[in-house]
Amino acid sequence: MATSENTALMNIVHNKDIGTKQKALAINLDPKTYGSFAEIGAGQDVAANFFKAGGSSGTIAKTMSAYDMVFSDAIYGVQQVRRYVSEQRLISMLDHEYGLLIERLAAQRGDTTTFFAFSDTISALNYQKTNEAHGWMGVRFQLTPNGEYNNVVLHVKLLDNDNNLQQQAVGILGVNLLYACFNYHENPAIFLLSLMDDLAKDRIQIDMVRFEGPNFDKVDNRLMSLLLVKYGFSDAAVFGPDGKNQQPSEALYKKHAVVIRGRFRPIINVHLDMLNTGVKQFMQEPDVDKTHVLVVTELTLQSLKERDADENSEIDEKDFLDRVDILCSLGQTVMISNFHEYYKLVAYISKITKLKLGVVLGYPNLEYIFSEEHYQDLPGGILESFATLFSRKVKLFIYPTLRDGVIFNCLRFHPPAHLIDLYRYLIANNKIEDIRHFNENNLHVQTDKVLQMIKTGEEGWEQYVPPEVASMIKDRCLFGYACDVEGVKEK
């Protein structure tokens, strides 16, 4: 991602000493900035911060809360998604409130004012503490009088175990968001970092953000997803085949997920064979509804770096986008996560959907899962990790590996002696299964070998990747493929 020089610049430009009250006051004292606040749920804490800071009459045209569902529908319309804490509800709020500002005030003060509409719809912790505390927040704003508007929309998870603390966190985040819109819009990385000012990462998670509008036309929201995970604002981020960011809980809600993890640098025929055969077998499970299956290709932060790179090494943005472009062109939903261990990935998805989950992985990853050295930081060791991985509705589908002419699969796997009974238990209880009907020809091909062939211009690499992938690599000179500026291979 950013170089150390850019990181240093961020620290200089982004002044973390500006507190919530100072930010609210700075906006209140700006004679050009004027707008409205509409908040549903979790109190009125964003607007309250501007009232408490002083000088709010210069900033606030209106504040309101359509808390009752009937009132909310009457003002903002009935949405197709009958959830009041949803992105659709948020967008309808922004549409309505910003439209009123322009309709009622543009003629009077539009030549000297940059208008904004701030909205949020939040579900804070209920009295019984049985609900998921989360919400949507967004700003529609101008940067020049009479200019076109921009949108910034985000989804937040509230982690405090107290309703009042959650409301306070919403208020702080809202001030940070509005301040960033007017002060950090030229640098989206700084923009994101500033959202956590006066907040700890154990209080909130931001798992989706989207920048839209003429002032963000050069912002790639997929990179913003990557930054959310890299900065530790979220454990995972998701975007669909169209490349648009998705909120993970909404993407996976009431879905059977089939996940395949890889570096995909590039995706080769063996990856597609793993995916297609694994998904086909998953679909045959008696407790799987075929109409509610979502296939997810997952990239971990570590997989985005060069092999054997240390944790402090940077991620190549272009290389990341190249891989994502290829996956999306194949119709894949992509997840970025910081879950190095499979049990953490399963735990995350299982909190979102209670339906059965399938994990497609190669034989070497089965060996990895049974290696106790990877669980030394857990008090219960491998048993604790397995309690998370296998106690839920999950099944592993193992794709074989060719070694010295021998095909290794579940039948040839021999865990340490003291884990043999555990392994047999998992097999007997239908938690682990070999992938059948695989293409044996693919077992002779390794991703690193194909990548080396592409870089060195060795002929024949095209046969190892899907045709559309080969075309993209050649047309866009990906993964070190030698091209001139017109995309024609150099001699």
Phi, psi and omega per residue, in radians:
M1 nan -2.227 -3.097
A2 -1.230 2.567 3.068
T3 -1.287 2.930 3.111
S4 -1.083 -0.546 3.103
E5 -1.150 -0.757 3.106
N6 -1.151 -0.653 3.110
T7 -1.083 -0.744 3.103
A8 -1.088 -0.703 3.127
L9 -1.096 -0.700 3.107
M10 -1.019 -0.760 -3.107
N11 -1.136 -0.535 3.126
I12 -1.333 -0.835 -3.063
V13 -1.214 -0.710 -3.088
H14 -1.551 1.837 -3.108
N15 -1.539 1.798 -3.091
K16 -1.289 -0.138 3.136
D17 -1.335 -0.172 3.098
I18 -1.356 1.914 -3.091
G19 -1.457 3.129 -3.081
T20 -1.051 -0.818 -3.110
K21 -1.124 -0.711 -3.136
Q22 -1.132 -0.671 3.103
K23 -1.137 -0.817 3.137
A24 -1.070 -0.730 -3.136
L25 -1.148 -0.689 3.133
A26 -1.066 -0.695 3.095
I27 -1.202 -0.736 3.132
N28 -1.059 -0.588 -3.076
L29 -1.534 -0.053 3.092
D30 -1.463 1.950 -3.046
P31 -1.159 -0.309 -3.101
K32 -1.454 -0.454 -2.968
T33 -1.563 2.186 -3.080
Y34 -2.662 2.372 -3.109
G35 -3.010 -2.906 -3.068
S36 -2.255 2.767 3.126
F37 -2.161 2.276 3.050
A38 -2.282 2.031 -3.043
E39 -2.243 2.299 3.087
I40 -2.035 2.124 3.109
G41 1.421 2.862 3.083
A42 0.949 0.653 3.088
G43 1.238 -2.833 3.121
Q44 -2.152 0.826 -2.906
D45 -1.294 -0.459 3.111
V46 -1.218 -0.938 3.111
A47 -1.048 -0.645 -3.121
A48 -1.043 -0.630 3.126
N49 -1.103 -0.609 3.132
F50 -1.313 -0.630 3.060
F51 -1.120 -0.751 -3.080
K52 -1.241 -0.466 -3.091
A53 -1.231 -0.457 -3.103
G54 1.711 2.616 3.106
G55 1.301 0.323 -3.024
S56 -1.200 -0.361 -3.140
S57 -1.108 -0.375 3.107
G58 -1.456 -0.101 -3.064
T59 -2.108 -0.666 -2.916
I60 -1.749 2.033 3.032
A61 -1.444 -0.610 -3.077
K62 -2.886 2.550 2.895
T63 -2.243 2.604 3.140
M64 -2.818 2.859 3.027
S65 -2.532 1.948 3.063
A66 -1.557 1.292 -2.978
Y67 -1.270 -0.671 3.120
D68 -1.244 2.414 -3.064
M69 -1.104 -0.658 -3.140
V70 -1.147 -0.763 3.096
F71 -1.100 -0.744 -3.122
S72 -1.063 -0.774 3.118
D73 -1.143 -0.645 -3.131
A74 -1.153 -0.595 -3.104
I75 -1.497 -0.830 -2.969
Y76 -1.832 -0.078 3.126
G77 1.589 2.783 3.108
V78 -1.495 2.186 -3.087
Q79 -1.594 2.698 3.057
Q80 -1.090 -0.698 3.065
V81 -1.483 1.965 -3.046
R82 -1.455 0.827 3.020
R83 -2.153 2.330 -3.052
Y84 -1.520 -0.268 2.991
V85 -1.829 1.486 -3.059
S86 -2.660 2.812 3.109
E87 -1.139 -0.644 3.140
Q88 -1.058 -0.755 3.103
R89 -1.101 -0.730 3.139
L90 -1.069 -0.809 -3.122
I91 -1.099 -0.688 3.112
S92 -1.128 -0.604 3.082
M93 -1.148 -0.785 3.132
L94 -1.122 -0.742 3.116
D95 -1.001 -0.862 -3.054
H96 -1.169 -0.881 -3.035
E97 -1.202 -0.715 3.124
Y98 -1.194 -0.667 3.106
G99 -1.058 -0.703 3.101
L100 -1.114 -0.713 3.118
L101 -1.016 -0.874 -3.101
I102 -1.140 -0.748 -3.107
E103 -1.086 -0.718 -2.981
R104 -1.682 -0.406 -3.006
L105 -2.141 -0.235 -3.052
A106 -1.070 -0.753 -3.117
A107 -1.153 -0.605 -3.070
Q108 -1.357 -0.749 -3.027
R109 -2.444 0.261 -3.082
G110 -1.092 -0.480 -3.103
D111 -1.295 -0.287 -3.071
T112 -2.140 0.049 -2.988
T113 -2.169 2.445 2.929
T114 -1.791 1.910 -3.057
F115 -1.444 2.666 3.031
F116 -2.523 2.675 2.970
A117 -2.241 2.098 3.068
F118 -1.808 2.328 3.107
S119 -2.439 2.595 2.957
D120 -2.597 2.656 3.019
T121 -2.346 1.978 -2.890
I122 -2.211 2.428 2.961
S123 -1.960 1.730 3.091
A124 -1.438 3.025 -3.071
L125 -1.067 2.268 3.114
N126 -1.396 3.090 -3.047
Y127 -1.088 -0.641 -3.126
Q128 -1.447 -0.156 -3.116
K129 1.018 0.769 -3.109
T130 -1.931 -0.090 -3.053
N131 -1.783 2.904 3.036
E132 -1.502 2.092 -3.118
A133 -1.528 2.002 -3.093
H134 -2.846 3.094 3.089
G135 -3.115 3.003 3.108
W136 -1.986 2.499 -3.083
M137 -2.498 2.457 3.139
G138 -2.780 2.811 3.101
V139 -2.329 2.326 2.947
R140 -1.943 2.180 -2.961
F141 -2.649 2.678 3.003
Q142 -1.734 2.651 3.008
L143 -1.915 -0.225 3.041
T144 -2.379 2.523 3.104
P145 -0.970 2.379 -3.120
N146 1.124 0.209 -3.117
G147 -1.452 2.971 3.058
E148 -1.227 2.712 -3.103
Y149 -1.621 2.778 3.013
N150 -2.041 2.753 3.039
N151 -2.159 2.412 2.889
V152 -2.231 2.147 -3.090
V153 -2.199 2.417 3.099
L154 -2.500 2.790 3.039
H155 -2.043 2.387 -3.069
V156 -2.222 2.455 2.957
K157 -1.811 2.336 -3.119
L158 -1.754 2.119 -2.970
L159 -1.852 -0.224 3.088
D160 -1.054 2.598 -3.123
N161 -1.693 0.535 -3.106
D162 -2.598 2.319 -3.074
N163 -1.060 -0.767 -3.115
N164 -1.112 -0.697 3.110
L165 -1.153 -0.636 3.100
Q166 -1.146 -0.727 3.092
Q167 -1.073 -0.723 3.111
Q168 -1.074 -0.738 3.139
A169 -1.109 -0.699 3.091
V170 -1.062 -0.745 3.135
G171 -1.080 -0.742 3.131
I172 -1.164 -0.806 -3.128
L173 -1.065 -0.715 3.140
G174 -1.094 -0.711 3.087
V175 -1.129 -0.778 3.115
N176 -1.030 -0.727 -3.115
L177 -1.129 -0.841 -3.105
L178 -1.152 -0.691 3.115
Y179 -1.110 -0.735 -3.129
A180 -1.119 -0.637 -3.133
C181 -1.013 -0.670 -3.080
F182 -1.655 -0.257 -3.040
N183 -2.093 -0.432 -3.075
Y184 -2.123 0.298 -3.070
H185 -1.119 -0.366 -3.114
E186 -1.410 -0.248 -3.141
N187 -2.357 1.635 -3.067
P188 -1.030 -0.539 3.123
A189 -1.128 -0.792 3.080
I190 -1.129 -0.699 3.091
F191 -0.901 -0.905 -3.111
L192 -1.118 -0.793 -3.135
L193 -1.011 -0.660 -3.070
S194 -1.229 -0.322 -3.124
L195 -1.119 -0.398 -3.115
M196 -1.664 0.121 3.094
D197 -1.016 2.312 -3.128
D198 1.137 0.275 3.099
L199 -2.275 2.515 3.053
A200 -1.715 2.661 -3.097
K201 -1.199 -0.247 3.076
D202 -1.542 0.098 3.109
R203 -1.786 -0.632 -3.134
I204 -2.493 2.755 2.930
Q205 -2.230 2.415 3.046
I206 -1.943 1.905 -3.019
D207 -1.920 0.083 3.030
M208 -2.739 2.353 3.035
V209 -2.527 2.514 3.138
R210 -2.461 2.275 3.088
F211 -1.868 2.292 3.133
E212 -2.441 2.644 3.051
G213 2.116 2.969 -3.052
P214 -1.090 -0.520 3.135
N215 -1.435 -0.089 3.109
F216 -2.126 0.408 -3.053
D217 -1.176 -0.306 3.121
K218 -1.758 0.079 -3.141
V219 -1.518 2.217 3.055
D220 -1.694 1.937 -3.060
N221 -1.152 -0.327 3.056
R222 -1.194 -0.645 3.057
L223 -1.160 -0.598 3.092
M224 -1.124 -0.648 3.056
S225 -1.070 -0.757 3.120
L226 -1.073 -0.724 3.137
L227 -1.130 -0.645 3.111
L228 -0.996 -0.734 3.142
V229 -1.316 -0.733 -3.120
K230 -1.081 -0.730 -3.132
Y231 -1.357 -0.075 -3.138
G232 1.389 0.275 3.102
F233 -1.305 -0.389 -3.128
S234 -2.651 2.700 3.081
D235 -1.399 -0.420 -3.084
A236 -2.717 2.714 3.053
A237 -2.434 2.619 -3.034
V238 -2.333 2.468 2.908
F239 -2.466 2.659 -2.992
G240 -1.523 -3.103 3.135
P241 -1.029 -0.411 3.095
D242 -1.443 0.009 3.120
G243 1.431 0.004 -3.112
K244 -1.510 2.451 3.130
N245 -1.088 2.470 3.078
Q246 -2.213 2.570 3.045
Q247 -1.351 2.162 -3.004
P248 -0.937 -0.747 -3.101
S249 -1.120 -0.632 3.123
E250 -1.309 -0.636 3.141
A251 -1.153 -0.632 -3.047
L252 -1.756 -0.029 -3.034
Y253 -1.059 2.163 3.132
K254 0.940 0.673 3.115
K255 -2.086 2.544 2.840
H256 -1.386 2.170 3.131
A257 -1.827 2.372 2.977
V258 -2.041 2.060 -3.018
V259 -1.969 2.338 2.979
I260 -2.199 2.229 -3.095
R261 -1.796 2.482 3.094
G262 -3.019 3.034 3.017
R263 -1.487 -0.591 3.095
F264 0.933 0.835 -3.093
R265 -2.198 1.323 -0.062
P266 -1.630 3.134 2.979
I267 -1.288 2.287 -3.096
I268 -2.100 3.086 -3.046
N269 -1.015 -0.600 -3.124
V270 -1.136 -0.597 3.092
H271 -1.107 -0.791 -3.136
L272 -1.167 -0.616 3.103
D273 -1.161 -0.747 3.070
M274 -1.001 -0.820 -3.071
L275 -1.166 -0.858 -3.070
N276 -1.142 -0.768 -3.131
T277 -1.248 -0.650 3.118
G278 -1.150 -0.770 3.120
V279 -1.125 -0.716 3.136
K280 -1.038 -0.763 3.128
Q281 -1.200 -0.659 3.114
F282 -1.074 -0.708 3.136
M283 -1.084 -0.425 -3.110
Q284 -1.453 -0.111 3.110
E285 -1.143 2.378 -3.048
P286 -1.132 -0.420 -3.099
D287 -1.782 0.446 3.121
V288 -1.980 2.231 3.042
D289 -1.555 1.914 -3.036
K290 -1.074 -0.375 -3.095
T291 -1.462 -0.087 -3.101
H292 -2.264 0.889 -3.134
V293 -1.982 2.266 3.070
L294 -2.060 2.154 3.109
V295 -1.626 2.254 -3.065
V296 -2.179 2.185 2.981
T297 -1.698 2.153 -2.994
E298 -1.912 2.346 3.008
L299 -2.026 2.173 3.046
T300 -1.540 2.792 3.112
L301 -0.977 -0.714 -3.118
Q302 -1.137 -0.601 -3.121
S303 -1.241 -0.270 3.116
L304 -1.457 -0.115 3.118
K305 -1.775 2.917 3.069
E306 -1.108 2.614 3.123
R307 -1.004 2.452 3.125
D308 1.184 0.216 3.093
A309 -1.283 2.580 3.117
D310 -1.365 2.957 -3.020
E311 -1.199 -0.286 -3.122
N312 -1.612 -0.080 -3.125
S313 -1.222 2.664 -3.070
E314 -1.499 2.794 3.113
I315 -1.760 2.337 3.119
D316 -1.369 1.957 -3.074
E317 -1.058 -0.784 -3.107
K318 -1.100 -0.746 -3.134
D319 -1.093 -0.702 3.092
F320 -1.062 -0.841 -3.115
L321 -1.170 -0.588 3.085
D322 -1.042 -0.820 -3.133
R323 -1.128 -0.720 -3.134
V324 -1.149 -0.738 3.124
D325 -1.002 -0.745 -3.136
I326 -1.159 -0.804 -3.140
L327 -1.073 -0.756 -3.141
C328 -1.158 -0.618 3.126
S329 -1.132 -0.385 3.099
L330 -1.607 0.141 3.083
G331 1.440 0.375 -3.054
Q332 -1.611 2.517 2.891
T333 -1.514 2.299 -3.006
V334 -1.973 2.371 3.030
M335 -2.078 2.379 2.971
I336 -1.903 2.302 -3.109
S337 -2.484 2.906 2.994
N338 -1.929 0.447 -3.141
F339 -1.552 1.649 3.135
H340 -1.247 -0.577 -3.133
E341 -1.695 2.511 -3.107
Y342 -1.131 -0.604 -3.087
Y343 -1.147 -0.513 3.094
K344 -1.241 -0.665 3.082
L345 -1.092 -0.818 -3.139
V346 -1.106 -0.720 3.136
A347 -1.078 -0.700 -3.130
Y348 -1.124 -0.873 -3.098
I349 -1.183 -0.613 -3.102
S350 -1.216 -0.322 3.052
K351 -1.324 -0.395 -3.095
I352 -1.584 -0.783 -3.115
T353 -2.225 2.434 3.119
K354 -1.631 -0.016 -3.140
L355 -1.374 2.861 -3.052
K356 -1.079 2.482 -3.095
L357 -2.081 2.377 3.057
G358 -1.990 2.420 3.089
V359 -2.130 2.084 -3.140
V360 -1.733 2.156 -3.094
L361 -2.580 2.719 3.123
G362 -1.373 2.797 -3.117
Y363 -0.922 -0.727 3.127
P364 -1.021 -0.531 3.111
N365 -1.283 -0.463 3.008
L366 -1.119 -0.730 3.075
E367 -1.083 -0.700 -3.137
Y368 -1.093 -0.771 -3.091
I369 -1.080 -0.584 -3.119
F370 -1.597 0.157 3.093
S371 -1.584 1.954 -3.015
E372 -1.162 -0.350 -3.124
E373 -1.068 -0.378 -3.094
H374 -1.431 -0.063 -3.070
Y375 -2.133 0.412 -3.098
Q376 -1.172 -0.363 -3.138
D377 -1.492 -0.077 3.118
L378 -1.670 2.290 3.119
P379 -0.986 -0.638 -3.129
G380 -1.633 0.094 3.091
G381 1.028 -2.500 -3.057
I382 -1.122 -0.558 3.136
L383 -1.146 -0.646 3.108
E384 -1.156 -0.722 3.129
S385 -1.164 -0.688 3.138
F386 -1.209 -0.551 3.091
A387 -1.082 -0.593 3.089
T388 -1.386 -0.752 -3.055
L389 -1.232 -0.757 -2.976
F390 -1.875 -0.100 -3.137
S391 -1.386 -0.252 -3.131
R392 -1.659 3.114 3.139
K393 -1.379 1.391 -3.077
V394 -2.395 2.572 3.072
K395 -2.450 2.364 3.114
L396 -1.666 2.317 3.081
F397 -1.976 2.055 -2.964
I398 -1.758 2.119 3.075
Y399 -1.592 2.337 -3.019
P400 -1.246 2.876 3.106
T401 -2.250 2.502 3.108
L402 -1.713 2.147 3.107
R403 -2.325 2.076 3.106
D404 0.908 0.708 3.083
G405 1.432 0.001 -3.117
V406 -1.948 2.327 3.104
I407 -1.505 2.075 3.133
F408 -1.728 2.251 3.097
N409 -2.491 -2.878 -3.084
C410 -1.038 -0.627 -3.119
L411 -1.173 -0.475 -3.119
R412 -1.706 0.048 -3.122
F413 -1.458 2.266 -3.130
H414 -2.204 1.673 3.102
P415 -1.224 2.979 3.058
P416 -0.931 2.632 -2.993
A417 -0.935 -0.703 -3.064
H418 -1.328 -0.090 3.109
L419 -1.926 0.023 -3.093
I420 -1.070 -0.790 -3.122
D421 -1.125 -0.638 3.095
L422 -1.119 -0.762 3.129
Y423 -1.102 -0.758 3.128
R424 -1.107 -0.639 3.096
Y425 -1.079 -0.760 -3.127
L426 -1.168 -0.678 3.084
I427 -1.134 -0.810 -3.092
A428 -1.128 -0.497 -3.106
N429 -1.722 0.341 2.981
N430 1.094 0.617 3.105
K431 -1.693 -0.357 3.137
I432 -2.364 2.384 -3.098
E433 -2.590 2.470 3.039
D434 -1.223 2.527 2.964
I435 -1.399 2.218 -3.127
R436 -1.765 2.928 3.027
H437 1.026 0.594 3.079
F438 -1.369 2.818 3.116
N439 -1.550 1.873 -3.053
E440 -1.113 -0.459 3.141
N441 -1.085 -0.525 -3.132
N442 -1.207 -0.383 -3.068
L443 -1.193 -0.268 -3.125
H444 -1.506 -0.052 -3.023
V445 -1.936 2.363 3.098
Q446 -2.066 2.472 -3.095
T447 -1.020 -0.782 -3.100
D448 -1.086 -0.621 3.118
K449 -1.168 -0.748 3.119
V450 -1.113 -0.732 3.126
L451 -1.070 -0.724 3.121
Q452 -1.129 -0.671 3.109
M453 -1.099 -0.718 3.125
I454 -1.102 -0.788 -3.082
K455 -1.154 -0.669 -3.069
T456 -1.578 -0.069 3.125
G457 1.325 0.351 3.128
E458 -1.185 2.338 -3.098
E459 -1.224 2.610 3.025
G460 1.722 -0.075 -3.104
W461 -1.143 -0.426 -3.082
E462 -1.051 -0.498 -3.090
Q463 -1.222 -0.254 -3.070
Y464 -1.693 -0.037 -3.133
V465 -2.210 2.739 3.079
P466 -1.025 2.559 -3.082
P467 -0.940 -0.745 -3.121
E468 -1.160 -0.515 3.103
V469 -1.247 -0.745 3.102
A470 -1.032 -0.727 3.132
S471 -1.105 -0.758 3.141
M472 -1.127 -0.708 3.137
I473 -1.081 -0.740 -3.125
K474 -1.270 -0.771 -3.078
D475 -1.163 -0.584 -3.045
R476 -1.958 0.115 3.075
C477 0.977 0.900 -3.059
L478 -1.531 2.737 3.005
F479 0.968 0.610 3.077
G480 1.492 0.125 3.099
Y481 -1.135 2.245 -3.007
A482 -1.353 2.038 3.122
C483 -2.360 2.770 2.898
D484 -1.607 -3.051 -3.038
V485 -1.142 -0.341 -3.141
E486 -1.647 0.075 3.087
G487 1.438 0.239 3.114
V488 -1.698 2.315 -3.087
K489 -1.035 2.298 3.125
E490 -1.262 2.636 3.092
K491 -1.464 nan nan
